[in-house]
Amino acid sequence: MKSLSILSTKISAFLLGLVGRGGSLPGSIGLKLDPNILQKLTFDGPVILVTGTNGKTSTANMIADLFDRAGYSVVSNRKGDNLKAGICTALLTNSSLSGKVKANACVLEVDELNIRHILPFIPVRALVVNNFFRDQLDRAREMEQLIDSIEKVLPEYDQELILNGNDPNVIRLALKAPKAHCSYFGIAKNKYSTDQTKEASEGKFCPCCGSKLVYNYYQYSHIGNFYCENCDFKTPVLDVELSDIDLSKENFKLGDMLIHSPYEGMYSMYNCAAVLAVAKHFDVDLKYALEVFAHAPQPKGRNEHFVKEGQECILNLIKNPTGANEVMKVIDKDEQDKVVCIVLNDHEQDGTDVSWIYDTFFEKICKESTKGVVCTGTRAYDMALRIYYENYKGKIEIYNSIDEAIQKCLHSGLKCYAIATYTALLPTRNAIVKEMN
Amino acid sequence: MKHLVNVCWMYHDIMDLYGDKGNIMVLKKRCLDRNIEFHLDTCGIGEQKDLSQYDLIFLGGGADKEQISLIPDLLSRKENIKKAMDEHTFVLLICGGYQLFGQYYIAADGSKIEGLKFYDYYTDTGKEGKRCIGNIILEADLDGLKTKIIGFENHGGQTENVKSPLGKVLKGYGNSFDAGYEGFYDGKILGTYLHGPLLPKNPQVADFVITKAIQKRNPDFSFNDLQPLEDLFEEKARKALLDRFQIK
């Protein structure tokens, strides 16, 4: 069945490709024909999995670019189809019919709940874990169960764990992986570090003994430097530690070297740290990592700027409180008069529970310089209520159509920040492009 | 006379899952918009507080692991909470808070956590880790105030033996998969699994809670004594969901 499974995946991927589709369907067909196809594949060179709540796609893509620039031939699920079927599509369409993956490096972004379906079945050399936040709780249940599902496949894993040493939820994985070797990345105390956090926070308690975790400082949310007041659980010594963070210039230092981050925000610097930790572990020359940072493509809808005849619009995806809080900080920093357009959908991929908007600091945008808030999407009125109960003094408007909402904002004469949930991102972007082209 | 609502939010730093802080925001704004004084206090593990001094006690939901850490502290306050309830402090409980006022609950890992045992209801865990998840709409009767309550449920816990539920389920699950009824209300406490958060889209429930809180100091105060508010976005947000699920 192996060859048939691979062949069917290739043919369906080719046919779907002709009509501009693809994604996870070819892999699903392959899995139908041979449910055990993954463990029948053979690999050359390193296989690296990347998981975590935020930043999976950009981190995995930068790691893929890293190996690419270092001269490897790389297979990767670059478009972010990160469930088992999507991963099978990526691997099988790049395999020979005998099941040999035609590459000498595989970099796979994997959904957190799918790690258990991938890690035990292919020869993974490194598992990179970025962070664990509350994300679409109705899909992932509570984060605890999500971490549990990863921990369950770690006892036999004997290769490298590359972990964010500033996230207690991530480093606890090491406790469940006695045969693995662990290396850690993170960020040193800097001018943005704080003594306290008000942001929706996980990991208040020690995963070993249940005592309270004490933080020396926070970087953002529950990411920081911590120790248990009762046992020896604490931030480990970091193998890759960025320092001298400058968020306005988007710079950080590695040792004495000043490096420009390709993306805004502290959380993006953690993605860079992960890439550097992978480079270090696999002995890839630092110069290739620097090339990756210098040429990283700006993903659509991640702080994407549009300008036309003096009208400026900035589009951002928001998908959970932590990611959204980072977007709020960016808007808060901007003192110019502005309108904010919020597109809140509650489809499956957005998360059908919209209560997370109350865990997000929308108060940061409810200030004097925000002249109006325009809400749209399937939960426009829930969003309007969120802003209303924040005691926002400006005008709150609601439109049924995303196009109308965007038109309204772009004709206001003010700078526009558009923020959209997952399924709203593309329609919102299309509406902006239509107006600004 | 100027009324006062004095609220204690218990374990606000632990039990803050699913945007429960939105409930406090709503209570606060709906009081201040009517010139009712609003005072918010919090009570964490180990803090010395006399809960019977407050008009309203609020306890939200938390993740299993974090919730377990506050049990000893909560149980040590049992007499004080009883006193507060006897002296007409109203209690609003969401999710985990609701479960903890009953006999016990079984956590997702199978361990049994003792509750305050004020009521006969108890909470088992869903079979094979199944959870009741989705939008939910109830028909409730709060001391004669008939209202539809709209929210989002997300709980593994299956609460059984509920003598006086909060409302009849029109859409969704409720206290358990086949319960048909949701939450608990007996005049002293209002317990529910509803997130969303509960109060922004249910202004009548918010006002009812405010009324119950004011009644601690002013037993003659009634729901109709509250100055009406416009509730423009509230009504439209409600209508959007009632229409979506074709509930009149």
Interface residues (C-beta under 8 A of the other chain):
Chain A: R134 L137 D138 R141 E142 M143 E144 Q145 A200 E202 K204 F205 G210 T352 D353 V354 S355 W356 I357 Y358 D359 R379 A380 Y381 D382 A384 L385 R386 Y388 Y389 E390 N391 I396 I398
Chain B: D13 I14 D16 L17 Y18 G19 D20 K21 G22 M25 V26 K29 A63 D64 K65 E66 I68 S69 A108 G129 R131 I133 G134 N135 F152 N154 G156 H195 G196 P197 P200 K201 F233 E234 K236 A237 A240
